[in-house]
Amino acid sequence: MTSVRIDGLSKSFGGRKILRGLELAVAAGESFTLLGPSGCGKTVLMRLLAGFDRPDAGTIRIGERVVAGDGVDVPPDQRGLGMVFQDYAVWPHMSVAANVAYPLKIAGATADERDRRTRRAIGQVGLAGLEARMPSQLSGGQQQRVALARALVSEPSLLLLDEPLNNLDANLREEMRFEIRELQQKLGITVIYVTHDQEIALAIADRIGVMDETGRLRQVGTPDEVFDRPADAFVYRFLGVANFVPMRRAGPDWIFPDGTGVWPGPAPDLAGEHATLGCRPFDIELSRDGPGLAGVVRRASFLGAQMDYLIEVGGVTLRAATDSRRALAAENRFEEGETCRLAFRGSQWFDAAAADIEEGAR
């Protein structure tokens, strides 16, 4: 296990600044996920960590050793790390065993050492018995396991995973994210995983760092901290589907854009006359009568595990979601055009500027 520390890291390409003075510390044995939109600099950071590119400024430490910056540039093969890319990069002309053993062959390990460590790495990723198979005989998930075993065979102190599940179908992605987490915990290895998929980030991380389009870290925290207590509207939006509503103060109340709908929950302690209400689809509970705001169902979509509704209320449209079994019961089923009542089980409030991202959040 080893720690990673990044201080003042900056990198530009073609005059465009990708990273600006990035600061980050990852503890030894931690599974850290870097979450952000495409083009925010996640892969650039991984390449800098791996040694494929040099930073313009700042330093990178792996353990106590400076590997980049301050006039130091340690080659990738001397940084004690393994890396798995989005593209499996499995050699099609080599068997599973030959693919996994290749880093040891390059390093000059003896045949006995290569065989022992290769079999162990293959077993760690659940491919025992498939050593002689060629990549063309493997599924996409199995090929990704080969790439993972190849990264582990050198017994790295740090494992870098650059969106390795993107090319898998939804079921395999779900399966593999839990397997990666289980393997990381079993081996106690330090992992830095970059992705734009919030479900993967929440599933495998001890901590998450959320990056924006400018390459700036907006928040770092445990999955529940980042999800339940977002630092700002950007983080809230990026951690899942969210509704954003521009609200206006009217005396002691906060009202919806139509000027008549009144926020039924506890009033936020915010200064100023304007604010932005944030709520997730599962924060909204629908009923036929009782307390809450009056709304009209404009769309009802069955999505398997849930019913997804688009509700017109207070001069805006909100997405609401209900467990399918409950939603399909006769008394709880809403059709397009029906009226309903909305109660809010949770919400987040942000300053008025967050209203600018309303459209991008849907």
C-alpha positions in Angstrom: 0.0 0.0 0.0 1.1 3.5 -0.7 -0.2 7.0 -0.4 -0.4 9.6 -3.2 0.0 13.4 -2.8 -0.5 16.0 -5.5 0.5 19.6 -4.9 -0.1 22.5 -7.2 -0.4 20.3 -10.3 -0.9 22.2 -13.6 -1.0 21.0 -17.1 -1.9 22.6 -20.5 -2.1 21.3 -24.0 -2.1 23.6 -27.1 -2.5 26.7 -24.9 -5.5 25.2 -23.1 -5.2 24.8 -19.4 -6.5 21.4 -18.3 -5.4 21.4 -14.7 -4.8 24.4 -12.5 -2.9 24.1 -9.3 -4.7 20.8 -8.3 -4.3 19.6 -4.7 -5.2 16.1 -3.7 -4.1 13.5 -1.1 -5.1 9.8 -1.3 -4.4 7.7 1.8 -2.6 4.3 1.6 -5.1 1.5 1.0 -7.8 3.9 0.0 -10.2 3.4 -3.0 -10.5 7.0 -4.3 -12.8 7.8 -7.2 -12.4 10.9 -9.4 -15.7 11.8 -10.8 -16.3 14.4 -13.5 -17.7 15.2 -17.0 -15.8 14.2 -20.2 -13.0 16.6 -20.9 -12.5 17.8 -17.3 -9.0 16.5 -17.1 -9.5 13.1 -15.3 -7.5 11.1 -17.9 -4.8 13.8 -18.1 -4.3 13.5 -14.3 -4.0 9.7 -14.7 -1.4 10.1 -17.4 0.5 12.4 -15.2 0.3 10.0 -12.3 1.5 7.1 -14.5 4.4 9.2 -16.0 3.2 9.2 -19.6 3.1 13.1 -19.5 5.0 15.7 -17.5 3.3 18.4 -15.4 3.9 22.0 -16.3 4.0 22.8 -12.5 3.5 21.1 -9.2 4.7 17.8 -7.8 3.4 14.2 -7.5 4.5 12.0 -4.6 3.8 8.2 -4.5 4.5 7.3 -0.9 7.4 9.5 0.2 9.0 9.6 -3.2 8.6 12.5 -5.6 8.0 11.0 -9.0 7.2 14.2 -11.0 8.0 17.8 -10.5 11.0 19.7 -8.9 13.1 18.5 -11.8 12.2 14.8 -11.2 10.6 12.6 -13.8 10.5 8.9 -12.8 9.8 6.6 -15.8 6.4 4.8 -15.7 7.9 1.4 -15.2 9.7 2.6 -12.1 6.7 4.1 -10.3 5.5 0.9 -8.8 2.0 1.1 -10.2 -0.4 -0.8 -12.4 -2.9 0.7 -14.9 -6.1 -0.4 -16.6 -7.5 1.6 -19.5 -11.0 2.0 -21.0 -9.7 0.0 -24.0 -8.7 -3.4 -22.6 -5.5 -3.4 -24.7 -5.4 -7.2 -24.5 -3.1 -8.6 -27.1 -5.2 -10.8 -29.5 -2.4 -13.1 -30.5 -1.5 -14.0 -26.8 -3.3 -16.4 -24.5 -4.7 -15.2 -21.2 -1.6 -16.5 -19.4 0.8 -14.8 -21.9 -1.1 -11.5 -21.6 -0.9 -11.5 -17.9 2.7 -12.6 -17.7 4.0 -10.1 -20.2 5.0 -7.4 -17.6 7.0 -10.0 -15.7 8.7 -11.1 -18.9 9.7 -7.6 -19.7 11.0 -7.1 -16.1 13.2 -10.2 -16.5 11.5 -12.5 -13.9 12.4 -16.1 -13.9 10.1 -18.6 -15.6 9.1 -20.1 -12.2 8.4 -16.7 -10.8 6.3 -15.7 -13.8 4.3 -18.9 -13.6 3.6 -18.5 -9.9 2.6 -14.9 -10.0 0.6 -15.2 -13.2 -1.5 -18.0 -11.8 -2.1 -16.0 -8.7 -3.2 -12.9 -10.5 -5.5 -14.9 -12.8 -7.0 -16.5 -9.8 -7.5 -13.2 -8.1 -9.7 -11.9 -10.9 -11.7 -15.2 -11.2 -10.3 -16.5 -14.4 -8.6 -19.7 -13.1 -8.9 -22.5 -15.7 -9.0 -20.1 -18.6 -5.2 -19.6 -18.8 -4.9 -21.1 -22.3 -7.8 -19.3 -23.9 -7.3 -16.6 -26.5 -9.0 -13.2 -26.2 -11.3 -14.0 -29.1 -12.7 -16.8 -26.9 -13.5 -14.5 -24.0 -16.4 -12.2 -23.2 -15.9 -8.5 -22.8 -16.0 -8.8 -19.0 -13.4 -11.6 -19.1 -11.1 -9.6 -21.3 -11.4 -6.7 -18.8 -10.4 -9.2 -16.0 -7.4 -10.1 -18.1 -6.3 -6.5 -18.2 -6.9 -6.2 -14.5 -4.8 -9.3 -13.8 -2.0 -8.0 -16.0 -2.0 -4.7 -13.9 -1.9 -6.7 -10.6 0.7 -9.3 -11.6 3.6 -6.9 -10.8 2.2 -6.5 -7.3 1.9 -2.7 -7.7 1.5 -0.4 -4.6 -0.9 1.8 -6.6 -3.6 0.8 -9.2 -4.9 3.4 -11.6 -8.2 2.6 -13.3 -9.2 4.9 -16.2 -12.9 4.2 -17.0 -12.2 0.5 -17.4 -15.9 -0.5 -17.5 -17.2 1.9 -20.2 -17.1 -0.7 -22.9 -19.1 -3.3 -21.0 -22.9 -3.6 -21.1 -25.0 -2.4 -18.2 -25.2 -5.8 -16.4 -21.5 -6.5 -16.7 -20.7 -3.0 -15.5 -22.7 -3.6 -12.4 -21.1 -6.9 -11.7 -17.6 -5.7 -12.3 -17.8 -2.6 -10.1 -18.6 -4.8 -7.1 -15.8 -7.2 -8.0 -13.3 -4.4 -8.3 -14.3 -3.1 -4.9 -14.1 -6.6 -3.3 -10.7 -7.2 -4.8 -9.4 -3.8 -3.6 -10.6 -4.5 -0.1 -9.1 -8.1 -0.2 -5.7 -6.9 -1.4 -5.6 -3.6 0.5 -4.2 -1.9 -2.5 -4.5 1.8 -3.1 -6.8 2.5 -6.1 -7.5 5.7 -8.0 -10.4 5.2 -10.3 -11.7 7.9 -12.8 -15.2 7.9 -14.2 -18.1 10.0 -15.3 -20.5 7.4 -14.0 -21.8 8.4 -10.5 -23.2 4.9 -9.8 -19.7 3.3 -10.2 -18.2 6.1 -8.1 -20.6 5.6 -5.3 -20.3 1.8 -5.3 -16.5 1.5 -5.2 -15.1 4.5 -3.4 -14.0 5.2 0.2 -13.9 8.9 -0.9 -15.0 10.7 -4.1 -13.5 13.9 -5.7 -15.9 15.7 -8.0 -14.3 17.7 -10.8 -15.9 20.3 -13.0 -15.3 21.2 -16.7 -12.4 23.5 -15.7 -10.5 20.7 -14.0 -11.2 22.1 -10.5 -12.1 19.9 -7.6 -15.5 21.1 -6.3 -15.7 18.7 -3.4 -13.9 15.7 -1.8 -15.7 13.5 0.7 -17.2 10.1 1.4 -19.9 8.9 -0.9 -22.7 9.8 1.6 -21.2 13.2 2.3 -21.0 14.1 -1.3 -24.4 12.8 -2.1 -26.3 14.0 0.9 -24.4 17.2 1.6 -23.2 18.6 -1.7 -20.9 21.6 -1.7 -22.8 23.3 -4.5 -25.4 22.8 -7.2 -22.8 21.4 -9.6 -22.0 18.5 -7.3 -25.7 17.9 -6.5 -26.5 17.7 -10.2 -23.6 15.5 -11.1 -24.4 12.9 -8.4 -27.7 12.0 -10.0 -30.9 13.3 -11.7 -32.1 16.5 -10.0 -34.8 19.0 -10.3 -33.9 22.7 -10.0 -36.5 25.4 -9.4 -35.9 29.1 -9.1 -37.7 30.3 -6.0 -38.7 33.7 -4.7 -39.3 34.9 -1.2 -42.7 36.3 -0.3 -42.8 37.4 3.3 -42.1 34.3 5.4 -42.8 32.0 2.5 -40.9 30.8 -0.6 -43.0 30.6 -3.7 -42.8 28.8 -7.0 -42.3 30.6 -10.4 -46.1 30.9 -11.0 -46.4 33.1 -7.9 -49.1 31.0 -6.3 -47.4 27.7 -5.3 -45.9 27.9 -1.8 -43.1 25.7 -0.7 -44.7 23.3 1.8 -41.5 22.3 3.7 -39.3 24.0 6.3 -38.1 27.4 5.0 -34.4 27.5 4.2 -32.2 29.9 6.2 -31.0 31.9 3.3 -30.4 35.6 2.8 -31.8 37.5 -0.2 -35.0 37.3 -2.1 -34.2 34.5 -4.6 -32.9 31.0 -4.2 -32.8 27.7 -6.1 -34.6 24.6 -4.8 -33.1 21.3 -5.6 -34.8 17.9 -5.2 -34.4 14.5 -6.6 -37.2 12.5 -8.2 -37.3 10.1 -5.3 -37.7 13.0 -2.9 -41.2 13.7 -4.3 -44.1 11.6 -3.0 -47.3 11.6 -5.1 -50.8 11.1 -3.7 -54.4 11.7 -4.8 -55.3 14.1 -2.0 -54.1 15.4 1.3 -51.4 18.0 2.0 -48.9 19.2 -0.6 -48.9 21.1 -3.8 -51.4 20.5 -6.6 -49.9 19.2 -9.8 -50.8 17.6 -13.1 -49.2 14.5 -14.6 -47.8 15.3 -18.0 -45.9 12.1 -18.6 -46.0 8.6 -16.9 -43.3 6.2 -18.0 -42.8 2.6 -16.7 -39.0 1.9 -16.4 -39.1 -1.5 -14.8 -38.0 -0.9 -11.2 -39.7 2.5 -11.1 -42.4 4.7 -12.5 -41.0 8.0 -13.8 -43.4 11.0 -13.9 -43.2 14.5 -15.3 -45.4 16.7 -13.1 -46.4 20.3 -13.9 -46.6 22.2 -10.6 -46.0 25.8 -9.6 -45.2 27.0 -13.1 -42.4 24.4 -13.7 -42.2 20.7 -14.5 -40.6 18.3 -12.0 -39.5 14.7 -12.4 -40.8 12.3 -9.8 -40.0 8.6 -9.3 -41.9 5.9 -7.4 -41.2 2.2 -6.8 -43.1 0.3 -9.5 -44.8 -2.1 -7.2 -46.3 0.8 -5.2 -47.0 2.9 -8.3 -48.9 0.2 -10.1 -51.3 -0.4 -7.2 -54.7 0.8 -8.2 -54.9 3.6 -5.6 -51.4 4.9 -6.5 -51.3 4.7 -10.3 -51.4 8.0 -12.1 -52.1 8.4 -15.8 -51.2 11.3 -18.0 -53.5 14.3 -17.5 -54.5 13.3 -14.0 -54.2 15.7 -11.0 -52.1 14.8 -8.0 -50.6 16.2 -4.8 -46.9 16.5 -4.3 -45.1 16.2 -0.9 -41.4 16.6 -0.5 -39.4 14.2 1.6 -36.1 15.9 1.0 -34.5 19.0 -0.6 -31.4 21.0 -1.0 -31.3 24.8 -1.3 -28.7 26.8 -3.2 -28.1 30.4 -4.1 -30.0 31.9 -7.0 -27.2 31.4 -9.5 -27.8 27.6 -9.4 -31.0 28.2 -11.4 -28.7 28.7 -14.4 -28.0 25.0 -14.5 -31.6 23.9 -14.4 -31.8 22.8 -18.0 -28.5 21.0 -17.9 -29.6 19.0 -14.8 -32.5 17.3 -16.5 
